[in-house]
Amino acid sequence: MLARLNPSWNLAVSTWGQGDPAHMLWAKDTVKNIAKIIHHQPARTLSERHENLYHFHTPTLTWTRKVLHGNLRGLIRANESNLKRFEQSVGKMDVIHAQATYPGALVAQALNRKFGIPYVVSIRMSPFPFSEFLDKKGNLKPFIAAPLAGANRLIATSHSLEKTLHSFGLEHVTVVHNPVDLDFFHPIVFTPKKLTLLTVGRMEKQKGFDLLIRAMAMLGTDFDGILRIGGDGRFLAEYQQLARSLGVADRIVWLGELSREQVRDEMQHCSFYVLPSRHETFGNVLLEAMACGKPVMATRCGGPEDILTDEVGLLIENENVEALAKGIQTMIKLARFDSHHIRANVCARFSPEGFSNEMIRLYAKVIG
């Protein structure tokens, strides 16, 4: 979005294979690890360019941070290589933007110390901070606190997250809400023949799908519709068994892992979207559903409080099965939601253009 809206800029994405099983070493996979080490080619790099957006990739092996900090030195070297190749292509870099607290902020801090380039960090950890990043006194451990404190600016996606950062003594925070791709997520003319609820996410405790399933059971025969759940993860089988044990399996459709296009299709064809999360730093799926003209219901779990208004949906108490059940009943009864108004609301508040303008102001302050 930033590259498209700012054609005079040059932007680069720097990656090292994070999340790719081919570059990750696990303690339980000794034989596979040996093969990965033997066949690993650190000099192999990939460079792509799309107009003013570059992608530099230097594959690097990673492992648990309990051993040699998970090859942090290797990650820094990989990103340094990517940075140098970018500067060889287009000139001096003005700002580094780390898109994750760990290890992104540590890498950005190391590059800042070596090259003097200012850096900002977007905090996306949910919840912030993870328990393993806290010491026994509840303070941030130094390897997390130092790169955050040293950043020229921290970016929080919600005011709730900003408040949390302040509680750890991190005051240099700017709230910039995530944008939504309004061209991709758009309404269609469609009215479901049957009441259809939708929720999408990883099958993890954070997402609160167990609470939603229990709410479905609490509704009983009062709910004459279907709940469609998209996503995969380690608790999928457990949640499916929970639905069977509570007698609501026949009212739930498990969609599995969905592509971006499939998520949009599901949103365009649902009656309304439900986010039952225990915690969220923001809640992008709410914006996507709203961009499709759909009303949304969400728990007060952090990010949604910055998104929802009475005009587009309903906020309910967090981690409360009864509140979820009553909220669904309320959403069904409410007939005041207007698809065009919901779309207009998200366009006015979370557009790519608005996001770009916020980032232009933030980068200008950091560079200037």
N, C-alpha and C positions, 0 to 999 in steps of 0.2 A: 504493500500500500504506500509506504513512504517513498519507494523508488518511483512508483508510477506517478505520484502526486508532486514529486520534486525532481523533475528531469535534470536539473542542473547539479544534483548531488551524485556522488559515487558511493554506493553502499556495498559492503562485503559481509557475507556470512562465513564464519570460521568454524569448521567442525573437525573432529578427530575420531569419529566412529562411535561416539557416545550412544549407548543403548543397543549397539550392534553386537549380537552374540559372538560374531567372528573375532571381535577384538577384546572380549571379556574373559578373564581367567577366574575359574571357580575352584575352591578348595577340594570339592568332591570329584572334580573331573581331571585327575592327574594326567591320564593318558591323552585326553583331548588338549589339555594345556600344553603338553610337550609338542604336540603337532602344531598348535597355533604359534608357539614360539619359534619353531623351526621354519615354518612357512611365512612368518610375518616379514613384511617388506616395508620398513619405516620410510624408505626413500620414495615409495610409490605415492604420488600425489595426483589429485584431480582438480582441474580448474575449469569452471564454467562461467559463462557470461551471458546475461540476458539484458541487453540495453545497458542501463547504468547499475545493474545489480550483479555482483560477482559471488561465486561460491568457491572457497578454497578449502580443500580437504586433505589433511595429513593423518593417515590411520595410525593409531597408537594403542598399545595394549594397556588395559586397566584392570584393577583388581580391588579387593577390599582396602579401604583407607587405613585399616589397622596395621597393614604391612607397608612400610615405606610410603605412607600417605597415598596409597592407591596409584603410585606412579605419577604423582603430581608434577615432578620435574619433567617427565615425558610429555605431559599435557601442556605444560608451559612452553616447552621446546616446539611442540607441534603448532601451537597458536602463534608463537614467534615467527616460525617459518611462514605461516599463512599471512601474517601481518607484513613481513618483508616482501613477499610476492605481490601483495596488493600495492604496496608503495612503489615497487618497481613498475607496476602497470599504470598507476594513475597519479602517484605523488603522495605527499605526506598525509598521514591520517590525522584527523582533527579530534576525534573522540572515540572511545571504546565503550560499547554498551553490552554489559554482561546480562544475559537473559535468565540467569539462575543464580541463586545464592551460593550453592556449592555444586561443583568446584568453580563455577564461572567467576564469582567475585574474587577468589584467590588468584586465578589466572590473570584477570584484569589488573589486580593490584601488582602482580609481578611485572607485567608489561609496562605499567605506569612507572614503576620504580626504575626500570631499565631505559625506557624511551621518553619518559616525561609526558606521556599522552594522558590527558584527563579521562576519567572513567565514571560511568554511572551504572547502577545495578537495579534491575527490575526484580522485586521480590515476588516469587510465584509459589513459594513453599506453602503447602496447606496441610495442617495448621502450621503457622510460624510461631516458634521454631519447633523442629522435630525434637523429641525427648533426648536423642543421642547428642544433640548439639548444646545441651545444658549441663552445667556442672552440678555438684551436690547442693549448692546454695541457690540454684535456680538462675544463675547468670549464664550468659552466652559464653561458650568456650572460646579461648583466644583465636583459634584458627577460623572461627566464624566472625567474631566481634571485630577483629582487626581490619579485614578487608571491607567490611560494611562501614566502619567508622572512618576509614580512609578514603571512601568514595567521594567524589565531588557532589554527587546527588544520589539519593535512593528514590526509587519509584514504587509507590504502593498502588495497587489496582482498586483499593477501596478505602474509605475513611476508617472502617473498622481495623484494617491492617495498619493504617497509619498510626492509630492509637496504640496498637500493640508494639510497633517499632519505637514509639516514644517511651513506652514503659521500660524499654531496655536502654534508654539514654541516647537513642538515635534520633536526633532532632532534624537533621537535614533531609527531610522527606517531602516529596511532591506527589500528590494523588493525580494519576492519569488513568482514567478508565480505559479498558480495552475497547477497541472498535469492533464492528461487525461488517462483514462483506455483504453490503446491501444489494449488489448485483447478483450474487450467488444465491443468497437466501431471500426469497421473494414470495408473495402470496400467489395462490391459484384459486380459481373459482371451484370450490368443492365443499359439499356439506356431507359429513359422514352419515351413513344410514343408521349407524348404531353409535352410541356414546363411546368415544375412544380416548383414553388417557394415554399419554406417552411420557416415558422417562428414559434417559440414556446416560450411561457412564460406566466406569470400571466397577467390577464386582468386588468392591472393597467396603469395609465398615464405614469409612468416611461418607460414602454416598447415601447411606440410610435406606437402602432398598428393603432391608429386613423390617424397618419401621413401616414402610409403605405397604408391604405384604400383610402385616398385622392389621393395618388400618383397613385394608380390603376385607379382611375377615370380620372386623368389627362392623363394617357396613352391612354385611350379610346380604339378604335379598333386597335391601333398599337400593343396592347398586345394580342397575340393569345395563351393564356395559362391559367393556373389555379394557384391560390394562396391557399395553405393549411395552416391554422392557428391552432396550438395546444395550449391548455391551458384553464383555467377557472378563474373566478374572478368576482368582483363586477361590472366591466364595460362591461361584455360580451354582455348583451342585448343592451346596448347603441351602441356598435361598430357594432352589427348586423343591428341595425336600420340605422346607418350611411351608411353602405354598400347598404342597400335597397334604401335610399334616394338619393344616388349618382349613382344608376343604375349599380352597379358592383356586386350585390349579386350573380348573376349567375356564376361569375368567382372566387368565394371564397368558400372554403370548411371548415367548422368549425369542428374541430376534437374533441373538448372538452378536458378534462383532460386526459393526456397520462401517461402510465407506462414508466419506463426507457426502457424496451424492445420495446415498441411502438415508442418512440422517435427515437431510433436507426433505426427501420424499416423505418420510414418516411425519415430519413436522407439518408439512403442507396438508396432510390427510388426517391429522388428529383433531379432536375437539378442543383439548387444552393440554398444556405441558405441566408436569409436576416435577419439582426438584426437592427431594426429601432429605438433603444432605445434613450431616452433623456439623460440618464446617466447610466453608468455601472462601478463598481469597477474593473471588469475584463471582463467576457464574456465567461464562460465555454462552452456554446453551440457552439461557434465558433470552439473551439478545437475539440469538438465531431463531428461536421460536417466535419471538415478537416481530422480527423482520418478515416472517412468514404470515404475519397477521393473527397469530394465535395468542389468546390470553394465557397467563402463566400463574402458577401457584408455587411458592417457595417458603422454606423455613427461614427464620431469622438466624442465619448461621454465619454472618459476616458480610460477604459481598452482595447478596441479594437486596440488602437494605438500601444500597445505593442505586438499585435498578428499578425495583417495583414501586408503583404508585397505585392508588385506587382505580385509576383509569385503565390500567393494563392487567391487573390481576390482584392477587391476595397474598399477604404475608401472614404466616402462622408461627406459633411457638415452636421452638427447636426441640428435637428429640422427644416428641410427645405424640404417641400413637392416636390418642383421642382427638387431639387438635388436627392431625392429618385427616382423620375420618370426617370430622365436622367441616374441615376446609373443603374437602371434595364435594360434600353435600352443598355447601354454600356456592361453590363454583358452578355446580350443575343448575342450581336455582337461579343464579344471576343471569339475566338476559341483556344486561346493559353494555356488554363489551362489543365494541365495534372494530372489525378487522382493519378498516382503513385508518381509524384513529390510532390503533396500536402500532401499525406500521409507521405512521407519521411521528409518533412519540419516539420510537427508536431511531428514526432517521434524524430527528432534531437533536438527540442527546448523545448518540453513539456512532456518528458517521465517521468514515475514514478521513474526511476533510477536517472534522473537528479534532480527531486524534492527531493528524499531521500538524495542525496549527499548535497544539499543545507541545508536541515534541520539538518543533522549530524553536519555540520560546525557551524550552528547557535546555536544548543543546546550545543555543546562543549564549545563555547565561554561563554555562559550563565552559565553553570555549573562550568567551569574552573575558 
